Amino acid sequence: MNSLSSTTTSGHPGDVLEKPASNTLRAWLSVAALSLLVLTTWILQRPYRGLNHDSVLYTFLALARLYPASLAHDVILRFGSQDSYTFFSPLYAAAIRALDLEPAAALLTFFGQAAYFAAAWALARRAMSARQALLAVGLLIALPSDYGARQDFSYIEGFLTPRQMGEALVLASLAATLAGRQILCGVCLCAGMLLHPIMALAGFVMLFCLYVGVPRPRVALALGSTVLGVSLAIVLLIPVGSFRPFDATWLDLIDSFGYLFISQWSIRDWAHFCVPAGLLVVGVLTGTTSLVRKLCAAALIMAGCGSWQH
């Protein structure tokens, strides 16, 4: 016993101390390498695209606040615009005043993407380990993010719009509610409504699907049918003001855009949509935890609600 004890304590004294330190160092190096890979993927896969697409419109709205004498009476603003429904333009205008136009747009785009990925990591962290959540964010960055007719829309945009920050706030609200922080969830959704009401509305729908649609499908179906019936009744019985029928000429013009209605989707567009939808179906069927299965099911229901809305 004495010789065995002396061998254990004095024969190889570094075995007990070095192995935990070695394992810790290996774990940190692994996380650092994965983080570097995710960062590199972000730089290569999601470059800044400058002032183009919808960023031109939001830039004009911000500049109109800085130079109202020359721009505020433009035809885009004269009869009202979407600028009335977002707090984004004052923020963008303040950034332009402080940094100039191009640096402000680039910085806010970077901030929007960074906030989106941070919120995605926080949401993934509720259902998996830190390393797995980091890998999930890497896949989110690497995989195609465009959708809709002709893939004109994207949930990770390389140019500045309030959609990026609105989406980030929705993901943050979901992470907050899964962590039991309901007040923070409400704050994030309210902030999202101030920036982009349509994107923030998706957060409310997702929460409804997660806490009502998945666990109580009959109740959700009854509530959805009631809301639909009341909406149709209002439109049919009060065809004035905001509820009046859409102007036929204006509707034809919108229809000519070719991407706003789901009926205009091609087979290629539907095939593109089937990839993330199929992944969610796999998550519902094979998810390792009930939370993962519920999140996938709620996301599928929300996608169906969005498709019906189109």
N, C-alpha and C positions, 0 to 999 in steps of 0.2 A: 504494500500500500504506500509506503514511504517513497519507493522509487517511482511508482506511477504518479504520485502526487508531485514529486519533484520534476518529473518529465513534463507534466501538464502545466506547471506553474513556471518552471525555469528553463525547460528544454526548448520551447518555442514561444517565448513570451509575446512575440509580435503577432502571432496568429489571431489572438482574441481582439487586438486593437486595430490591426491593419485591415481586416476584412470588412468591418462596418464602414470604415473611412473610405476604402476602395469602392464599396458598393454605392456610397453616397456620391462620390466623385463621378462614378460612371453614370449614375442617374442624372446628375446635373449636366454632364456633357451631352447626354442623350437629349434632354430637353432643350439645351442650347442649340444643338444641331438641328432639331426639328423646328425650333423657332426661326433659325436662320433660313431654313428651307421654305417656310411659310412666307417670310419676309421677301425672299427672292422671287417666289411665285407671285406675290402681290405686285412687285415692281415690274415684272415682265408681262404678267397677264392683264393687269389693270392700269395701263398708263393713262396719264392725264391727256385728254383730247382737246383741251382749249375751249374757246368760246364757239360752240356750234350747237346744233340741234335746239332743244328747248332752253338751253342756257342763254341763247340770244334774246329770247323773250324776257326772261327774268332779269337779264342785264339791262334791257331797255326800261323795265319797270323800276329798277333801282335808280337808274340815271334820271328818270323822270322826277324822282323825289329830290335829287340833287339839283336839277335844272328845270324847275317847274315852268319857268317863263317860256322856254323854248320847246319843251317836250310834253308837258301835262295836257295840252290841248290836241295832241295827236289823235287820229281817228281810233286808234287801238284803245285809248283811255277815255275818250270823250263821252262815250255812251256806257261806261262801266266795263270792268274787266275782272279777271280772277284775282287781281291784286287786292280787291276788297275782302278776300277771304283768307288772307295769309299775313302773318307777321314777318315773313321772310324778307320782303323787300326793304323795310327799314334797317334790318340787320345787315343786309348786303350793302345798302347805301352807306352805312356807317363804316363798314370795312373798306369800301372804295375810297371814302374820304380819308381814311387813315393810311391806306397802303397803296392806293392807285388801283386801276381797274384789273389788269391781268394778275398781279400778285394776290389781290383779294379773292378773285375767282379760283385761282390755284390753291390757295390756302384753305378756303372754305370747302373745296372739293376734297382735299386731303383730310380735313377734319371730319367731313361727312362719312367718308369711307372708313376712317379709323374708328369712328363711333359705331358704325354698323358692325364691323368685325369684332369690336370689343363687346358689344351687346350680344352678338351671336355666340361668342365664347361664353359669356355669362349664362346664356340660356342653355347651351350644351352642357355646361358644368353642372347644371341641376340634375342631369340624367347620366353623367359619366364622369370618369376621372379627369384630372387636369390634362394629362397627356393625350387622352382620347379626344377631349374637347378641342385641344390645339390642332390635332390632326383633322378633326371635323371642320374647323375654320379653314385649314389649308385646302381641303376638298371643296369647300364653298367658294374659295377664291379661284381654284383651278377649273372647276366645271363651268360650262356655258350658263349664263344668267339671263339671256334674252328670251322673250316669250311673245305671244300674240301674233296677229297677222303680220307676215313678213318679218317677224321678230323685231318690230320697231320699239318695243319696250324692254327694259332691263331692270333688275333689282340691284345691280351694282353698276352705277353709271360713271363714266370717266369724264363727265362734265358737270357743271354746277346746276343743281335744281334743289328745291326744298324736299323732294321725294327722298333723297338719301337720309337726311336727318329725321324725316318722318318715319321712315322704315326702321332706323336705328332706335327711335323712341318706342316703337311698337315692340320690337324684340326685347328692349330693356323692360318694358312693362310686363311682358310674359315672364321674363326671368325673375322679376320682383314678386309677382303673384305666386309663382312656384316656390319662392323662398319665404312666403308668408308675409311679405311686406306690402300690404294692400294699399297703404297710403302712397308709397312710392310708385306703385303701379298706376294709381289714379293721376298722380302728378305727371308721370311720363305720357300718359294718354292725353291729358289736357294740353301739355306742351306740344304734342304731336298735332292736335287739332288746330293749334295756333299757327303751325307751320304748313301743314298739308292735310286738310280735313278728310280727303278721300283715303289717304294712306292710313291715317289714324283710325278711321272707321273700320278698316280691316282688323285692327287690334281688338275693338269691341266685338266684332263678329267672331274672332278666334276665341276670345274668352267665353262667349256664349256657347260656342261649339264645344269647348273644353269642359265646361262645368255644367252645361245643360244638355247639349246635343248628344254627346257621347254617353254619359251615365243615364240620361232620361230622354231617349229618342221620341217617345210618344208625346211628352210635354213639349219638346222642341218643335215637333211637327205641328202640334196644335197652335202654338204661339206663332210659328211662321205662317201658317194658313190664315190665322186671324189678322196678322199684320198685312198680308197680301190682300185679303178681302177688303179690309178697311181702306187701304191705299187705292184699290180699284174703284171702290164706291165713291171716294172723295173726288177722284179724277172724273168719273162719269156724272156725278151729281152736281159738282161745282166746277164747271169748265171755264173758269175765269181766273185772272191774275196768274199766279205761278202754276195753277193747275189747268190752264187752257191747253188745247191741243197744240202740238208742235207745228210751227209754220212749215207748210209743205215745201216751199222753195228752199228754205234753210235746211230742212231735213234731207232733201236731195243733195244739197251741197256737202253736207256732212257725210252722207252715204258714199259720195264720190271719193272721199279720202281713202277708202278701201281697207281700213284697219280698226275702226271703232266698234264694229259689231261682229259677234261671234259667227254669224251666218256668212261672213266674208272670209273665214279661215279656210285655207287650202288643206289638202291631205298632208302636205309637208308641215304645215303649222300644227296640225293635230298630232302628227308623229313626234314633233318636237316637244309638245306638251305631255305626251305619254311617258317620256323618260322620267321626269320628276314625280309624276303621278304614280307610275309603276313602282318607283322607289318607296313612296309612301305606303303603297299597298303591301310591299314586302315588309316594311316596318310594322304595319298593323298585324301581320301574320306571324312574324318571327322576332319581334322586339324582345329583348332580354328582360325588360322590366315593364311593369304596367304603365309607368309614366311615359315611356317611349311609345308604347302602343297607343295610349290616349292622345299624345301629341300628334302622332301620324294620322290617327282617325279624325281628329279635329281639323287638321290641315286639309285633309281630303274633303271634308264637308264644307269648309270655307272656300276651297277652290271651286266646288260645285255651285256654291252660292254666287261666287264671282262670275262664273260662266253663265248662270241663269240671268244675272243682272245685265250682261252684255246682250 
